[in-house]
């Protein structure tokens, strides 16, 4: 009997996992999240690889040569931009095409050897950069030939080198994207885990199944099993999502981005596991103090509110506030990994934050276990957490 009791928590955990694997809501949410990750990465790849063709209304043959040079300069710089001439007979027709949105921009001779770009309501940055560079190059070549010299002689001593002080450091957009993904995944999976776990506990109370189970195993073992099963499933879900994201980054040639976030990804999984385990106990306790499905919303609201506040604080915080949040339980899950990615935090800071989270987890899990154990067999009405703590075993 003692051998069976020693394994009862694992039996409960495996049952929870088997039920979760067949749960439609869990499967649908996992699939949707996977599609979102792949969609975001696919969009970035598309935007990075899709060529842009700029239609330029022109008059005469000389602008065509300028546009050819513009396209060559853009390609030499790694920009996939092509400038396609749209020849017309007069400057008035050029302006008409631009106003009718049949051409993105117009290129006209402005007199005295100058040129004029024509736009409808805003500047086209690609045209301004590359056509402007092509015009300058063409004019300099012509002037150099007239002066009996060459472009190489004119450009001697004008080379500009580029030194990167911190090559490979994540950009601001990368850091924000990393913080958003880490925060959103933790918030979303925690709510999904919590609502499912609380609902499961309430159903067992309503169907009187818990009374039968509690007569065979300890209530503490039941809580451990349910919490462990939910935590393992949440960890498997996040590992699957992370794995798919890593493969997608490798396939799309984003190895540099993967190298930049790898420092925070491992720590994120560790913090995520601790945070989810604590929240699983708290949501199980919230389900234990409820007796009907209608009670779940009110009993889980405090936890959901804390999660929401931490989510917005993590996304909006900066400076000292962000540093403080990275050491707070739950906040460390959302903020510390992004600080590691940015290089603002050392490994020992992450270790210290993890120890703080573990210490807080021990206290919260102990209180949640006491609430769960004392409220689970109460089926006469909804309890508050404080009332549950006053009950006797």
The 8 nearest C-alpha neighbors of each residue, nearest first, counted from 0:
[[1, 3, 2, 4, 5, 6, 216, 215],
 [0, 2, 4, 3, 5, 6, 7, 216],
 [3, 1, 5, 0, 4, 6, 7, 8],
 [2, 4, 0, 6, 1, 5, 7, 216],
 [5, 3, 1, 7, 6, 2, 0, 216],
 [4, 6, 2, 3, 7, 1, 8, 9],
 [7, 5, 4, 3, 9, 8, 10, 2],
 [6, 8, 10, 4, 9, 5, 3, 11],
 [7, 9, 224, 220, 11, 10, 6, 223],
 [10, 8, 12, 11, 6, 7, 224, 13],
 [11, 9, 7, 13, 12, 8, 14, 6],
 [10, 12, 224, 14, 8, 9, 13, 225],
 [13, 11, 228, 224, 9, 15, 14, 225],
 [14, 12, 16, 10, 15, 11, 9, 17],
 [13, 15, 17, 11, 12, 16, 18, 10],
 [16, 14, 12, 18, 228, 13, 17, 19],
 [15, 17, 19, 13, 228, 18, 14, 20],
 [16, 18, 14, 20, 19, 15, 13, 21],
 [17, 19, 15, 16, 21, 20, 14, 22],
 [20, 18, 22, 16, 21, 17, 15, 25],
 [19, 21, 17, 18, 22, 16, 26, 25],
 [22, 20, 19, 18, 23, 17, 26, 25],
 [21, 23, 19, 25, 24, 20, 18, 26],
 [24, 22, 26, 25, 27, 21, 20, 19],
 [23, 25, 27, 26, 22, 28, 29, 191],
 [26, 24, 28, 22, 23, 27, 29, 19],
 [25, 27, 23, 29, 24, 28, 30, 22],
 [26, 28, 30, 24, 29, 25, 23, 31],
 [29, 27, 31, 25, 30, 26, 24, 32],
 [30, 28, 26, 32, 27, 31, 25, 33],
 [31, 29, 33, 27, 28, 32, 26, 34],
 [32, 30, 34, 28, 33, 29, 27, 35],
 [31, 33, 35, 29, 34, 30, 28, 36],
 [34, 32, 30, 36, 31, 35, 37, 29],
 [33, 35, 31, 37, 32, 36, 38, 30],
 [34, 36, 38, 32, 33, 37, 39, 31],
 [37, 35, 33, 39, 38, 34, 32, 40],
 [36, 38, 34, 40, 35, 39, 41, 33],
 [39, 37, 35, 41, 36, 40, 34, 42],
 [40, 38, 42, 36, 41, 37, 35, 43],
 [39, 41, 43, 37, 42, 38, 44, 36],
 [40, 42, 38, 44, 43, 39, 37, 45],
 [43, 41, 45, 39, 44, 40, 38, 46],
 [42, 44, 46, 40, 45, 41, 47, 39],
 [45, 43, 47, 41, 42, 46, 48, 40],
 [46, 44, 42, 48, 47, 43, 49, 41],
 [45, 47, 43, 44, 49, 48, 42, 50],
 [46, 48, 44, 45, 49, 43, 42, 50],
 [47, 49, 45, 46, 44, 50, 79, 43],
 [50, 48, 45, 46, 47, 51, 79, 44],
 [51, 49, 79, 80, 48, 52, 81, 78],
 [50, 52, 80, 81, 79, 53, 49, 82],
 [51, 53, 81, 82, 80, 54, 50, 83],
 [52, 54, 82, 83, 81, 103, 55, 51],
 [53, 55, 83, 102, 103, 84, 82, 52],
 [56, 54, 84, 104, 105, 85, 102, 83],
 [55, 57, 85, 105, 93, 86, 84, 102],
 [58, 56, 86, 106, 85, 105, 87, 55],
 [57, 59, 87, 86, 88, 89, 107, 90],
 [60, 58, 61, 57, 62, 86, 88, 63],
 [59, 61, 63, 62, 58, 64, 57, 86],
 [60, 62, 64, 63, 59, 65, 58, 66],
 [63, 61, 65, 64, 60, 66, 57, 59],
 [64, 62, 66, 65, 61, 60, 84, 67],
 [63, 65, 67, 62, 61, 66, 68, 60],
 [64, 66, 62, 68, 63, 67, 133, 69],
 [67, 65, 69, 63, 68, 64, 82, 70],
 [68, 66, 64, 70, 69, 65, 63, 71],
 [67, 69, 71, 65, 66, 70, 133, 72],
 [70, 68, 66, 133, 129, 130, 72, 67],
 [69, 71, 81, 73, 67, 68, 72, 82],
 [72, 70, 68, 74, 69, 73, 75, 67],
 [73, 71, 75, 69, 74, 70, 68, 76],
 [74, 72, 78, 70, 76, 75, 71, 80],
 [73, 75, 77, 71, 78, 76, 72, 79],
 [74, 76, 72, 73, 77, 71, 78, 70],
 [77, 75, 73, 74, 78, 72, 71, 79],
 [78, 76, 74, 75, 79, 73, 72, 80],
 [79, 77, 73, 74, 76, 80, 75, 50],
 [78, 80, 50, 74, 51, 77, 81, 73],
 [81, 79, 51, 78, 50, 52, 73, 70],
 [80, 82, 52, 70, 53, 51, 83, 79],
 [81, 83, 53, 52, 66, 70, 54, 84],
 [82, 84, 54, 55, 53, 81, 85, 52],
 [85, 83, 55, 56, 54, 86, 63, 57],
 [84, 86, 56, 55, 57, 54, 87, 83],
 [87, 85, 57, 58, 56, 84, 88, 59],
 [88, 86, 58, 89, 57, 92, 85, 93],
 [87, 89, 58, 92, 86, 90, 59, 93],
 [88, 90, 92, 91, 87, 58, 93, 57],
 [89, 91, 93, 92, 94, 107, 58, 88],
 [92, 90, 94, 89, 93, 95, 88, 96],
 [93, 91, 95, 89, 90, 94, 96, 87],
 [94, 92, 90, 96, 56, 91, 95, 105],
 [93, 95, 97, 91, 92, 96, 98, 90],
 [94, 96, 92, 98, 97, 93, 99, 91],
 [97, 95, 99, 101, 93, 94, 98, 102],
 [96, 98, 102, 100, 94, 95, 99, 119],
 [97, 99, 95, 119, 100, 96, 94, 101],
 [98, 100, 96, 97, 101, 95, 102, 119],
 [101, 99, 97, 102, 98, 96, 103, 119],
 [102, 100, 96, 99, 97, 103, 98, 54],
 [103, 101, 97, 54, 100, 104, 96, 55],
 [104, 102, 54, 97, 53, 55, 100, 101],
 [103, 105, 118, 55, 117, 102, 97, 56],
 [104, 106, 56, 117, 55, 116, 93, 57],
 [107, 105, 116, 57, 115, 56, 117, 55],
 [108, 106, 115, 114, 109, 57, 116, 105],
 [107, 109, 114, 110, 113, 115, 106, 112],
 [110, 108, 114, 113, 115, 107, 111, 112],
 [109, 111, 112, 113, 108, 114, 107, 115],
 [112, 110, 113, 109, 108, 114, 115, 138],
 [111, 113, 110, 114, 109, 108, 138, 134],
 [114, 112, 109, 110, 111, 108, 115, 134],
 [115, 113, 108, 109, 107, 116, 112, 106],
 [114, 116, 107, 109, 106, 108, 117, 113],
 [117, 115, 106, 105, 107, 118, 104, 114],
 [116, 118, 105, 104, 106, 115, 119, 94],
 [119, 117, 104, 120, 122, 121, 97, 105],
 [118, 120, 98, 97, 121, 117, 104, 100],
 [119, 121, 118, 122, 98, 117, 97, 123],
 [122, 120, 119, 118, 123, 124, 117, 104],
 [121, 123, 124, 118, 120, 127, 119, 126],
 [122, 124, 126, 125, 127, 121, 104, 118],
 [123, 125, 127, 126, 122, 128, 129, 121],
 [126, 124, 128, 127, 123, 129, 80, 130],
 [127, 125, 130, 123, 124, 128, 129, 131],
 [126, 128, 124, 125, 131, 130, 129, 123],
 [129, 127, 125, 131, 126, 130, 124, 132],
 [128, 130, 132, 69, 131, 126, 127, 125],
 [131, 129, 133, 69, 126, 132, 127, 128],
 [130, 132, 134, 129, 128, 133, 127, 135],
 [133, 131, 129, 135, 130, 134, 128, 136],
 [134, 132, 130, 69, 136, 131, 135, 68],
 [135, 133, 137, 131, 136, 132, 138, 130],
 [136, 134, 132, 138, 133, 137, 139, 131],
 [135, 137, 133, 139, 134, 138, 132, 140],
 [136, 138, 134, 140, 139, 135, 133, 141],
 [139, 137, 141, 135, 140, 136, 142, 134],
 [138, 140, 142, 136, 141, 137, 143, 135],
 [141, 139, 143, 137, 138, 142, 150, 136],
 [140, 142, 138, 144, 139, 143, 145, 137],
 [141, 143, 145, 139, 144, 140, 138, 146],
 [144, 142, 140, 146, 148, 149, 145, 141],
 [145, 143, 147, 141, 146, 142, 148, 140],
 [144, 146, 142, 143, 147, 141, 148, 140],
 [147, 145, 143, 144, 148, 142, 149, 141],
 [148, 146, 144, 145, 143, 149, 142, 141],
 [147, 149, 143, 146, 144, 152, 150, 153],
 [150, 148, 143, 152, 151, 144, 153, 147],
 [149, 151, 153, 152, 140, 154, 143, 148],
 [150, 152, 154, 149, 153, 155, 148, 143],
 [153, 151, 155, 149, 150, 154, 148, 156],
 [152, 154, 150, 151, 155, 149, 148, 143],
 [153, 155, 151, 157, 152, 150, 156, 158],
 [156, 154, 152, 157, 153, 151, 158, 150],
 [157, 155, 158, 154, 153, 159, 152, 151],
 [156, 158, 154, 155, 159, 153, 160, 151],
 [157, 159, 156, 160, 155, 154, 161, 151],
 [160, 158, 157, 161, 156, 162, 154, 155],
 [159, 161, 158, 162, 157, 163, 156, 164],
 [162, 160, 163, 159, 164, 158, 166, 165],
 [161, 163, 164, 160, 166, 165, 159, 167],
 [164, 162, 166, 165, 161, 167, 168, 160],
 [163, 165, 166, 162, 168, 167, 161, 169],
 [166, 164, 163, 168, 167, 162, 169, 170],
 [167, 165, 163, 168, 164, 169, 162, 170],
 [166, 168, 169, 165, 259, 255, 258, 256],
 [167, 169, 166, 165, 170, 259, 341, 342],
 [170, 168, 173, 259, 167, 341, 174, 171],
 [169, 171, 173, 172, 174, 168, 341, 175],
 [170, 172, 174, 173, 175, 169, 176, 341],
 [171, 173, 175, 170, 174, 176, 169, 177],
 [174, 172, 176, 170, 171, 175, 169, 177],
 [175, 173, 177, 171, 172, 176, 178, 170],
 [174, 176, 178, 172, 177, 173, 179, 171],
 [175, 177, 173, 179, 174, 178, 172, 180],
 [178, 176, 174, 180, 175, 179, 173, 181],
 [179, 177, 175, 181, 337, 176, 180, 182],
 [178, 180, 176, 182, 177, 181, 183, 175],
 [179, 181, 183, 177, 182, 178, 184, 176],
 [182, 180, 178, 184, 179, 183, 333, 177],
 [183, 181, 333, 179, 185, 180, 184, 178],
 [182, 184, 186, 180, 185, 181, 187, 179],
 [185, 183, 187, 181, 186, 182, 188, 180],
 [186, 184, 182, 188, 183, 187, 189, 181],
 [185, 187, 183, 189, 184, 188, 182, 190],
 [186, 188, 184, 190, 189, 185, 183, 191],
 [187, 189, 191, 185, 190, 186, 184, 192],
 [190, 188, 192, 186, 191, 187, 185, 193],
 [191, 189, 193, 187, 192, 188, 194, 186],
 [192, 190, 188, 189, 194, 193, 195, 187],
 [193, 191, 189, 195, 190, 194, 188, 196],
 [192, 194, 190, 282, 196, 195, 191, 189],
 [193, 195, 197, 191, 196, 192, 198, 190],
 [196, 194, 198, 192, 193, 197, 199, 191],
 [195, 197, 199, 193, 198, 194, 283, 192],
 [198, 196, 286, 200, 283, 194, 199, 282],
 [197, 199, 201, 195, 196, 200, 194, 202],
 [198, 200, 196, 202, 197, 201, 195, 203],
 [199, 201, 197, 203, 286, 198, 202, 287],
 [202, 200, 204, 198, 203, 199, 286, 290],
 [203, 201, 205, 199, 204, 200, 206, 198],
 [202, 204, 208, 200, 206, 209, 201, 205],
 [205, 203, 201, 207, 202, 206, 209, 200],
 [204, 206, 202, 207, 203, 201, 290, 291],
 [207, 205, 203, 208, 204, 202, 209, 201],
 [208, 206, 204, 209, 205, 210, 203, 211],
 [209, 207, 203, 206, 211, 210, 212, 204],
 [208, 210, 212, 203, 207, 211, 204, 213],
 [211, 209, 213, 208, 212, 207, 214, 376],
 [210, 212, 208, 214, 209, 213, 215, 207],
 [211, 213, 209, 215, 214, 210, 216, 208],
 [214, 212, 210, 216, 215, 211, 209, 218],
 [215, 213, 211, 212, 216, 210, 217, 209],
 [216, 214, 213, 212, 211, 217, 4, 210],
 [217, 215, 213, 214, 212, 218, 4, 220],
 [216, 218, 220, 219, 213, 221, 215, 214],
 [219, 217, 221, 220, 213, 372, 222, 216],
 [218, 220, 222, 217, 221, 223, 372, 368],
 [221, 219, 8, 223, 217, 218, 222, 224],
 [220, 222, 218, 224, 219, 223, 8, 225],
 [223, 221, 219, 225, 220, 224, 226, 218],
 [224, 222, 220, 226, 221, 225, 8, 227],
 [225, 223, 12, 8, 11, 227, 221, 222],
 [224, 226, 222, 228, 12, 227, 223, 15],
 [227, 225, 223, 229, 279, 224, 228, 222],
 [226, 228, 230, 224, 229, 225, 12, 223],
 [227, 229, 12, 225, 16, 231, 15, 230],
 [228, 230, 232, 226, 227, 231, 233, 225],
 [231, 229, 227, 233, 232, 228, 276, 226],
 [232, 230, 234, 228, 233, 229, 235, 227],
 [231, 233, 235, 229, 234, 230, 236, 228],
 [234, 232, 236, 230, 235, 231, 229, 237],
 [233, 235, 231, 237, 236, 232, 238, 230],
 [236, 234, 232, 238, 233, 237, 231, 239],
 [235, 237, 233, 239, 234, 238, 232, 240],
 [236, 238, 240, 234, 239, 235, 241, 233],
 [239, 237, 235, 241, 236, 240, 242, 234],
 [240, 238, 242, 236, 237, 241, 235, 243],
 [239, 241, 237, 243, 242, 238, 244, 33],
 [242, 240, 244, 238, 239, 243, 237, 245],
 [243, 241, 239, 245, 244, 240, 238, 246],
 [242, 244, 246, 240, 245, 241, 247, 239],
 [243, 245, 247, 241, 242, 246, 248, 240],
 [246, 244, 242, 248, 247, 243, 241, 249],
 [247, 245, 249, 243, 248, 244, 250, 242],
 [248, 246, 244, 250, 245, 249, 243, 251],
 [247, 249, 253, 245, 251, 246, 250, 252],
 [250, 248, 246, 252, 247, 251, 254, 253],
 [251, 249, 247, 252, 248, 246, 253, 245],
 [252, 250, 248, 249, 253, 247, 44, 254],
 [251, 253, 249, 250, 254, 248, 255, 247],
 [254, 252, 248, 256, 255, 251, 249, 257],
 [255, 253, 257, 256, 252, 249, 258, 248],
 [254, 256, 258, 257, 253, 259, 167, 252],
 [255, 257, 259, 258, 253, 254, 260, 169],
 [258, 256, 254, 255, 259, 260, 261, 253],
 [259, 257, 255, 261, 256, 260, 254, 262],
 [258, 260, 256, 257, 261, 169, 255, 340],
 [261, 259, 257, 340, 262, 263, 258, 264],
 [262, 260, 264, 258, 263, 259, 257, 265],
 [263, 261, 260, 264, 340, 265, 339, 259],
 [262, 264, 336, 340, 266, 339, 261, 260],
 [263, 265, 267, 261, 266, 262, 260, 268],
 [266, 264, 267, 268, 263, 262, 269, 261],
 [265, 267, 269, 263, 268, 264, 336, 270],
 [266, 268, 264, 270, 265, 269, 336, 271],
 [267, 269, 271, 265, 266, 270, 272, 264],
 [270, 268, 266, 272, 271, 267, 273, 265],
 [271, 269, 332, 267, 273, 272, 268, 274],
 [270, 272, 268, 274, 269, 273, 267, 332],
 [271, 273, 269, 275, 270, 274, 268, 276],
 [274, 272, 276, 270, 271, 275, 277, 269],
 [275, 273, 271, 277, 276, 272, 329, 270],
 [274, 276, 278, 272, 277, 273, 279, 271],
 [277, 275, 279, 273, 230, 274, 278, 272],
 [278, 276, 274, 280, 279, 275, 360, 364],
 [277, 279, 281, 275, 280, 276, 282, 274],
 [278, 280, 276, 282, 277, 226, 281, 275],
 [281, 279, 283, 277, 278, 282, 367, 226],
 [280, 282, 278, 284, 283, 367, 279, 285],
 [283, 281, 285, 193, 279, 284, 280, 197],
 [284, 282, 280, 286, 197, 285, 281, 196],
 [283, 285, 371, 287, 281, 282, 286, 367],
 [286, 284, 282, 283, 298, 287, 288, 299],
 [285, 287, 197, 283, 289, 284, 200, 201],
 [286, 288, 375, 284, 289, 285, 371, 374],
 [289, 287, 382, 374, 285, 286, 381, 284],
 [290, 288, 381, 286, 287, 294, 291, 295],
 [289, 291, 381, 378, 201, 380, 205, 204],
 [292, 290, 293, 294, 289, 201, 205, 295],
 [291, 293, 294, 295, 201, 198, 290, 289],
 [292, 294, 291, 295, 296, 297, 290, 289],
 [295, 293, 292, 291, 289, 296, 297, 298],
 [294, 296, 298, 297, 292, 293, 299, 289],
 [295, 297, 299, 294, 298, 300, 293, 292],
 [296, 298, 300, 295, 299, 294, 301, 293],
 [299, 297, 295, 285, 300, 296, 294, 301],
 [298, 300, 296, 302, 297, 301, 285, 295],
 [299, 301, 303, 297, 302, 298, 304, 296],
 [302, 300, 304, 303, 299, 305, 298, 297],
 [301, 303, 305, 304, 300, 299, 306, 282],
 [304, 302, 300, 306, 305, 301, 307, 299],
 [305, 303, 307, 301, 306, 302, 300, 308],
 [304, 306, 308, 302, 307, 303, 309, 301],
 [305, 307, 303, 309, 304, 308, 310, 302],
 [308, 306, 310, 304, 309, 305, 303, 311],
 [309, 307, 305, 310, 311, 306, 312, 304],
 [308, 310, 312, 306, 307, 311, 313, 330],
 [309, 311, 307, 313, 308, 312, 306, 182],
 [312, 310, 314, 313, 308, 309, 315, 307],
 [311, 313, 309, 315, 316, 310, 314, 308],
 [314, 312, 310, 311, 316, 315, 309, 334],
 [313, 315, 311, 312, 316, 310, 179, 178],
 [314, 316, 312, 313, 311, 317, 321, 310],
 [317, 315, 321, 312, 313, 320, 314, 318],
 [318, 316, 321, 320, 319, 315, 322, 313],
 [317, 319, 321, 320, 322, 316, 323, 343],
 [318, 320, 322, 321, 323, 317, 316, 324],
 [321, 319, 323, 322, 318, 317, 316, 324],
 [322, 320, 317, 316, 324, 319, 323, 318],
 [321, 323, 319, 325, 320, 324, 318, 326],
 [322, 324, 320, 325, 321, 326, 319, 327],
 [325, 323, 321, 327, 330, 326, 322, 320],
 [324, 326, 331, 335, 334, 322, 323, 330],
 [327, 325, 352, 331, 324, 323, 328, 330],
 [326, 328, 324, 330, 331, 325, 329, 323],
 [327, 329, 356, 330, 331, 326, 359, 355],
 [330, 328, 332, 331, 274, 327, 333, 309],
 [329, 331, 327, 324, 333, 328, 332, 325],
 [330, 332, 325, 335, 334, 326, 329, 333],
 [333, 331, 270, 329, 330, 271, 334, 267],
 [332, 334, 182, 330, 331, 181, 335, 313],
 [333, 335, 325, 331, 337, 336, 332, 330],
 [334, 336, 325, 331, 338, 337, 339, 332],
 [337, 335, 263, 339, 338, 267, 334, 266],
 [336, 338, 340, 339, 178, 335, 334, 263],
 [339, 337, 335, 341, 343, 340, 336, 344],
 [338, 340, 342, 336, 344, 337, 263, 341],
 [341, 339, 337, 263, 338, 260, 342, 262],
 [342, 340, 338, 339, 343, 337, 169, 174],
 [341, 343, 339, 340, 344, 338, 345, 168],
 [342, 344, 338, 341, 339, 345, 340, 337],
 [345, 343, 339, 338, 342, 348, 346, 349],
 [344, 346, 348, 347, 339, 349, 343, 342],
 [347, 345, 349, 348, 350, 344, 339, 351],
 [346, 348, 350, 349, 345, 351, 344, 352],
 [349, 347, 351, 350, 346, 345, 352, 344],
 [348, 350, 352, 346, 347, 351, 353, 335],
 [349, 351, 347, 353, 348, 352, 346, 354],
 [352, 350, 348, 354, 353, 349, 347, 355],
 [353, 351, 326, 349, 355, 350, 354, 348],
 [352, 354, 356, 350, 351, 355, 349, 357],
 [355, 353, 357, 351, 356, 352, 358, 350],
 [356, 354, 352, 358, 353, 357, 359, 351],
 [355, 357, 328, 353, 359, 354, 358, 360],
 [358, 356, 360, 354, 359, 355, 353, 361],
 [359, 357, 355, 361, 360, 356, 354, 362],
 [358, 360, 356, 362, 361, 357, 355, 363],
 [359, 361, 357, 363, 358, 362, 364, 277],
 [360, 362, 358, 364, 359, 363, 365, 357],
 [361, 363, 365, 359, 360, 364, 366, 358],
 [364, 362, 360, 366, 365, 361, 367, 359],
 [365, 363, 367, 361, 366, 362, 360, 368],
 [364, 366, 368, 362, 363, 367, 361, 369],
 [365, 367, 369, 363, 368, 364, 370, 362],
 [368, 366, 364, 370, 369, 281, 284, 365],
 [369, 367, 371, 365, 366, 370, 364, 372],
 [368, 370, 366, 372, 367, 371, 373, 365],
 [371, 369, 367, 373, 387, 368, 372, 388],
 [370, 372, 284, 368, 374, 287, 369, 373],
 [371, 373, 369, 370, 375, 374, 218, 368],
 [372, 374, 370, 392, 371, 375, 390, 369],
 [375, 373, 377, 371, 288, 287, 387, 376],
 [374, 376, 287, 377, 371, 372, 373, 288],
 [375, 377, 374, 378, 373, 210, 204, 209],
 [378, 376, 374, 375, 379, 380, 373, 288],
 [379, 377, 380, 290, 376, 204, 375, 205],
 [380, 378, 377, 381, 290, 376, 382, 289],
 [381, 379, 378, 290, 382, 377, 289, 288],
 [380, 382, 289, 290, 288, 383, 294, 379],
 [383, 381, 288, 386, 387, 380, 384, 289],
 [382, 384, 386, 385, 387, 288, 381, 298],
 [383, 385, 387, 386, 388, 382, 370, 288],
 [386, 384, 388, 383, 387, 389, 382, 370],
 [385, 387, 383, 389, 388, 384, 382, 390],
 [388, 386, 384, 390, 389, 385, 370, 374],
 [387, 389, 385, 386, 390, 370, 384, 369],
 [390, 388, 386, 387, 385, 391, 373, 384],
 [391, 389, 387, 388, 373, 386, 392, 374],
 [390, 392, 373, 389, 388, 387, 374, 372],
 [391, 373, 390, 372, 369, 374, 389, 376]]
